[in-house]
Amino acid sequence: MNGPRKDSVVTSTARRFAPALLALLLAGCSDDSNVLARVGRATITRDDFMVAARGAALSYPGPPDTAKVQLLEDMVRRELMVQGAIGAGLHRDSLFMDLHSQLENQALRDRLLREVGGPRPPVSDAEVAEFHRWRAEETRVGLIYLYTEPLAKAARAELEAGIPFEAVARRYNPAGVLPPDGELGYMVPGALIEPIDGLVRTTPVGRTVGPVEAAGQGWFIVRITDRRPREQGPLEVERAMLAEMLRQRKQRARLSRGIAGLRHEYGVALRPGAGQQLVAVVAPPGSSFESQMRPPQLGDAERGVILADYRGGVYTLGDAMVDYDRPDQPRPNLQVLPSVENWIEGMTLERAGKLEARRRQFQDDPEIRRQVRERSNNVLLDAFYNARVLPMATPTEADVRALYDAHASSYVRLDGVRLLTVVLPDSVAAAQLMAHAGHAGTLREAAAMAAPEARVHEERLRLPTDRPPWDQLQPAFVGMIPGEYSGPHRVDHGWLVVQLREKEQHAMRFEDLPPNARQQLESRASEAAREARLAALTDSLRRAIPVQVFSERLRRIPWPGAAPLVHGG
């Protein structure tokens, strides 16, 4: 018998507390009439509830009034758990405090990028039509990507000296970024970043152009070797897709210009030798790959070494070690010095972005504060759950046995079946027979109506069996009931249709359960134990922390997705 499966330690009840669904305030002032519940000194407001309801409406089926009560109760229980975690001092843990700071920085960074990128750009019908005309051709492209202008000039000089394009590409293209020989194949307009995309579309066949800088993302040399017509759908069919592509291109271009402007405004600049210093610390000569995966411990003097400057601060080797160990940031390719330098510049620019975000006072934005609070609360909930629920929710053998006893009738072993079978020469005939099966009593009657020439056989099988095709079909027989059909199934001489007529089976003893059934029982028993422990914990917190729910205010709030009443005459 299959029980609910979990992909984390959080139970089904606790999962409904997830901050992606529920928005709560730890504490704060609000209009009292807007408060739906008080949990200790914290409040759950109408705004909190509406944000949660919009994200969780599908998780609360049933009448709107019932769904609202259930959601608010889950929000109360979540807040009780958060306050329990705070009461246990988990919010003072150094790991939590570091993570809280990271969450705040991430929220500020994301908000700044949205601000720099600007609002969703408009796209005209004329732009879409022109884009559609461009995409009637595709161009065969070779590309060499360089991190810095000096490298780009050196690559161009080698091309002008007569060295083949493929050889220069193999020499300069970073591993994993482009094909080693630079050959991209045929590209459609819109597939590459600007200004490269425009160069690919307009450069004559046989020409090599560049190096060209692409909005602070590096330098490119482009070779055009062929151009040919391309089939595409009518404009009206592709209009929506093309318009969205153009919007995204405009958004990326605006974001690139904004980041370039931020880099200039804050004067982001690497110190000479910054890349070599980082490589020397992380990947000294003779170091193993495994050791390079772990940031080294540095002394105070080494940590203070400055790798880059920006207006308002510096980026040090100690900062780089912290960023090198961040799970949300890709690491640089230590074998390619320009990659390391680009990484240092990016991390420095990120710190300048934090200053800019705070200069714009994003940290005081209610939505930013709510996001950080939700994510931080989720971390506290996980820590509290792992500390106060999991260690005390281990089921015993008796618990597993009791769960089996409650569902013993579902654990059966199939010993044999009696079947009616027919093999038809083609899938059409088999499908027609299956269509008649719904209103025919037996397979013989269905075959008489749909395929009179077909011969129906009776089969008696002892299970388990390794005889084809029954070795593949016997798992299906376990869930079938007498009279039920299965098929059509492809077999050697046609298409097989089967009707189950009888089953021989017996209940399995607890001691005889197969390993997978036993594991399922143990999993369900563990889940039940966690549910019980979680309920006991929140009940104890409710006794210690005062809770006040304003049910009348809740009744006046609409439930998202609830259909309005229609009055007709």
C-alpha angles and dihedrals in degrees: 000000000000118000128192113293125222127204094195140028091261112102125227091263095046091046089064086064091066113135091227084070103029128052115195138171117228091205141327147116124291142156103284093223088059092057116101097178141005120213108185105305094337125093135210108210135197089255091053090050095048093050089050094045094052090055098039106036093109091053091060109058122178133059114347094241091053092045092051092052092048093049094048090048090053090049090052091049091049091052090049089055092048091052090046089055091049090047088054089054095244091135089064093056110119092228091053092047091051091048092048089055091049091050091051092048091049092051091049091048093050091048092049091051090051090049093047091046090053129206124327104290121234122242122204127218089242091057091050092049092050091048089051090053091050091053091059085086134050128201133213107232138193117194137190116192121202128184097212138031095242090055090047092053091048091052091049091050090055091051091051089050088062101259109147117259092238092054093050090047091053089050097050112020110104113241113261095013100082135359108282093245092044094239109145097171121220114347128196120221108268095035097098135051121262136293087021092058091055092047091051090052098046107031113103118248112268095029129118116204134184165346089230125171117230109210096296093311096108140276128296139198113201129201122191115202105163145001128198141170118273129206118231139163124270117284094249091053095049098034097102094047093047093047091054091048090053091049091052092048091051091047093051092047091050091048092049091051091048093051091047089051091050090051090052096043093053095040095232107194135162121231114240110274094013094135093049091050093054093046091048090056100041100034110022117176112288095019119140126238090246092056091050089058091064119065109235124241110253133200121238093262093052093045090056095055107122116230100172142004133221132173103276100022151000134255112230137193087253090056089050092054090054092049092043088061096047113118092209094058127071114232122238123255099257091200092063113061096199088055090055092048092049090051092052090049091049093051090047091049089051090058091049087051090056090056091049092049091052091045086058088047094235088151088072094052108117092222092052091048090049093050093050091045092050094049093045091049089052090056090049091049092051092049093046092046092049091048102040106026113030099050091050098044105072112135120225127226087257090057091053091047092050090052090051092050090053092054102026093129090064094060107078136149118222111226101175147338138211112220141183111215139182132180117210124195098236141024094244092060090045091051091050090052091051089051090058093045092080094065100029122090098219139009089255091059093045091050091049089058100039105027113012092175093057120102117227117210133196118227129192113195131189110210141258097040136168094203113118134270091014093059087066096041102045094087088059092053090063092067098037126098125217110280094028121129130222128192164324092240123180111244135166098277103030139300123336124215118188134193119194111223105170139005129205112202142144135205114261121232117238089247091054098052114128117246095257093052090047091051091050091052092048090049092051091046090051090050092049090050091051091048091051093046092047091050091049091049095050090045090054091048090050090055091052099039119053115239125194122183122192101211096176092058090049092054091058093057117094119236113233112251095018109140115237118243113262116214116201134178 
